[in-house]
């Protein structure tokens, strides 16, 4: 697996979290690595944020260039949010499109904006987080602004350990 860029992931978390340009974030601290998933924590405006991240083990699509790809689960206790699933796809999505997420036969629809996709609500976030903890493989499909279909496959090995780590750090 490729090493994560702490700053790149933290920047993604800030954008995904909607913290805006005025947010002040510290450099992420590596908590632990669990096979395909890594747990981190950082301070954002003085509050602790914890997240786990993974990169795909397989990327498919007819594209010539694509940015970094990450699947993340984030806890922001100061905001009362937990298990927020997000996906950074490495390209801008087709406007108005959905991405699909499948974990061992369980399917979820994700809404998209720019280079990110999210679950539509907290209940779905929790269901996705539990499926990731218990699953073995996750596949996410989406369509780029140029109409290119991509399929990214993630291993879920170690996801329970990473989820436990962020849960312990962000009680």
Buried (B, 14 or more C-beta within 10 A) or exposed (E): EEEBEBEBBBEBBBBBBEBEEEBEBEEBEEBBBBBBBBBBBBBBEEBBBBBBBBBBBEBEBEBEEBEBBBBBBBBBBEBEBBBBBBBBBBBBBBEEBBBBBBBEEBEBEBBBEEBBBBBEEEEBBBBBBBBBBEBEBBBBBBBBEEEBEBBBBBBBBBBBBBBBBBBEBBE
